[in-house]
Amino acid sequence: MADYFFFGLAFLPTNDIEDCFVDLMADEPLNDKCSRFVDYILENYVTVNSKFPSTIWAAPPDPDTKRTTNGPESFHSHLNAQFYACHPSIFIFLDVLLKIQTTSYIKNKNITYTGCDKKK
């Protein structure tokens, strides 16, 4: 079974996982270790009655969600998306920075005050 096909299962709709996994098993090499691995994945992740069904871990990529776990990379991507020219004027640049600062301030204050209900 080719690794790149196997790891792509997480990006399929949940109703297609089992069928695609069966197709991948058809290309499985005749090897005891591969057979044990495939059986483990099938029992724990692919079947409907498994410990971790595909409804938990599989979904097509959502274009509106984050595509990286790297904070600086995510910030830089978001910052670049704010500009429509390669070299914006300093006023546009400062306006974008002020909006990002305001959004960050509001998010931080929201995190600070969320869940701090005092019992009376």
N, C-alpha and C positions, 0 to 999 in steps of 0.2 A: 504494500500500500504506500503510495507516495505521500510523504509528509505534507506537502503543500496542498493536496486535496483534503487530507484529514483535518488540518487546521482551518480550512475554509468552511467546515460544517457550521461553525459558530455564526457565520454571516448569512445563513440560509433561513427562510421562513420555517417556523417550527413544524409545520405539517409536511415539509419535504425532507426532514432530517433522516427519518428511518429508511425511506426509499433510496436516498443518496448513499447512506451508509451500506446498504445491501449492495449497491453498485460498486462501492469501494472494496467490499469484501470479495467480490468476484476477481479483483486484481491482486488479491493478497498472495504473497509468496508462500510456498509450502514450507513453512518453518514453524517449529513448535513454539518459539518465543512470540512470533507474530500472531499465531492462533490464540495464545493465552491473552495477549494484549487486546486483540479484537474482541474476544469473549468478555473481557473485563469492561471495555468501553461499552459494549452492547448491553451488558447487564446493569451497569451503573449510570449510564448517561443517555442511551438512545431509546430504549423501549419506554412505553407509556408508564409502566409500573416500576420504573427504575428509581433509585435513591435520589437522583438529580435529573429529572426529566428535562427535555429540551426547552420547555416553556420557561425554565429558570435561566438557562445560559445561552440560548440562541435567539437571534433576531437580526433582521437585515439592518445594515448601518443606517443610522438616522443622520441626515446631513446637518441638522440643527444642533447636534450634541458635540461635545468636545471630541477631538480625534487624537489627542495626545495626553499623556499624564505628566509631561514635562512642563512645569509651570512657566519658566521663561519663554519656551517655544510657543506656548499657548498665548501668552501676553503679546509676544512679538507678532504672531499671526493676526491677533485681534487688532493690534495697533495698525498694522499695514492695511487691514481691510477698511479702515476709516478714511483713507486717502484715495482720491481719484486721479492724482497726478504724481509723478515720480519725485518732484521737488515742490511741495506745497509752500505757500507763503508762511512766514513765521506766525502770522495771526491765525491762520487755519490750524497750524500745528499746535499752538498754545490753547486754542479753543478745544481741540480734541483731548489734549492732556488734562485740561480742567474738567471736562466731562468724565474722563476715566477716573480722576481723583475723586470727584463727587460720587460717582457710582461705587467706588471702593469704600469711601467713607460711610455711605449708607449701608452697604453690605456688612461692614465691620460692626457698625452700631446695632444692626439688626441681630447679628450673631451674639453680641454682648448682652442684649436685653431679652432675647428669646429664652423662654424657660426659666425666667427669674421671678416667677410669681411668688410673692411673699404670702405666707399663711397669716391670716388675721385671727 
